[in-house]
Amino acid sequence: LINQTLESLVRDEAARQWAFPVAAERVYLGHAGVTALPRVASEALTAFAHAAARDNQESPAVWDQVEQARNAGAALVGGDADEIALLGPTALGLSLVANGLPWKAGDEVVFYRDDYPANVYPWRHLETLGVQAVALVPEWPGDITWPFLERHLTAKTRLVALASCHFLSGFRLDLDEIGRNLHERGILFCVDGIQTLGAFPLSVEHIDFVSADSHKWMLGPAGAGIVYVKREHHDFLRPTLLGSWNVVSPEFVAQERIAYYEGARRYEPGILNLPGIVAMEASLRLLLDVGIENVAQRILTLRGLLVEGLRPLGYRLYGPWEERDVDIARHASGIVTVTHPEKDLKALFDRLAANGVVASLRQDRSGQPLLRLAPHFYNTEAELERVLALLRA
Ligand SMILES: Cc1ncc(COP(=O)(O)O)c(C=O)c1O
């Protein structure tokens, strides 16, 4: 499987269904929620479980897979392995950043009011330290661009915390542009990467911190993830979760002095989520073998097909898409979320489910129902045709 190209995975239906067992049962468009596992990941989990039933769960092979997972995580973000902590969920990494920085009363942190809660509460909570939490409220959901963000920065802004892509509108941020500008002003940039990592390339050149669990676009299990911390911040970002694994503890003897191991491992307090990491490693290897740029192009193609099929049916894209001229190549993602002026989205969601299509039903702050479709690279044009036919009714 590993050497199969994207082309053969997508065009050879038997190979596709073998590699993605869910494809034999459903049209799976739930990748912005919780992914189904590809065969490589479920087999890695099974192999781990079988070996773990016969001996200690740690084996040299498992530790080798953990090392490979760190390398794969580094490749995914364009950083180095010693800048990757193997931690999930996303909220954990974001909280480690929020709680580990040396805040002073009066500092400002900027975040998006309607981001997924995991990327809101860690920042709002800093108000208990006297930090001013500045909540962005863009005109259209998810529509965060540099010119908009810039208006909310002051001389006191210490950090900007944004998701790489909004979980409802699917608006993907230009992280390079935002990060470059923030760094020119000496402002730290923390990215919740879960809605794009695995689906779109990322460069951490202008990003200080990234957190992403693997259970969406990385095609991994829930509760295994990666946290990127730029090397130059390892002394500056204080570990706030401590244990035997990150504090140097020879022979498991607790020391008087607290000294951390080198590298981002200093943010991993205890034994790692070995089964999760082993499965995540298999999924990341699959994605890296296909090539993230290929994955991204394929997702954008499928997104385009969905959008072209949905608009004539009266569906409206949720976000800035219908409101202003958005550069699609730059801002589109794998998330297509729609509303409809007349149709009952809950009934449509149920109808999709009854026909083996997995979508997500959400609502926004105003209570407006939203239907979210999130294809990954292995979904096919034929599957989307089926979905469109069901949504036509
Ligand atoms: C932007 C964003 N961040 C984080 C998460 C998940 O957070 P966690 O991994 O902490 O459960 C989601 C899931 O919907 C999300 O959309």
The ligand as a MOL file (V3000), in Angstrom:
LIG
                    3D

  0  0  0     0  0            999 V3000
M  V30 BEGIN CTAB
M  V30 COUNTS 16 16 0 0 0
M  V30 BEGIN ATOM
M  V30 1 C -10.2450 24.2810 15.1910 0
M  V30 2 C -10.3300 23.0560 16.0390 0
M  V30 3 N -9.4720 22.8930 17.0690 0
M  V30 4 C -9.4990 21.7990 17.8400 0
M  V30 5 C -10.3990 20.7860 17.6240 0
M  V30 6 C -10.3610 19.5660 18.4810 0
M  V30 7 O -9.7870 19.8400 19.7160 0
M  V30 8 P -9.3000 18.6650 20.6460 0
M  V30 9 O -8.2840 17.8830 19.8580 0
M  V30 10 O -8.7000 19.3770 21.8080 0
M  V30 11 O -10.4840 17.8600 21.0220 0
M  V30 12 C -11.3240 20.9210 16.5940 0
M  V30 13 C -12.3580 19.8700 16.3830 0
M  V30 14 O -13.4290 20.0920 15.9020 0
M  V30 15 C -11.2700 22.0660 15.7710 0
M  V30 16 O -12.1070 22.2130 14.7450 0
M  V30 END ATOM
M  V30 BEGIN BOND
M  V30 1 1 1 2
M  V30 2 1 2 3
M  V30 3 2 2 15
M  V30 4 2 3 4
M  V30 5 1 4 5
M  V30 6 1 5 6
M  V30 7 2 5 12
M  V30 8 1 6 7
M  V30 9 1 7 8
M  V30 10 2 8 9
M  V30 11 1 8 10
M  V30 12 1 8 11
M  V30 13 1 12 13
M  V30 14 1 12 15
M  V30 15 2 13 14
M  V30 16 1 15 16
M  V30 END BOND
M  V30 END CTAB
M  END
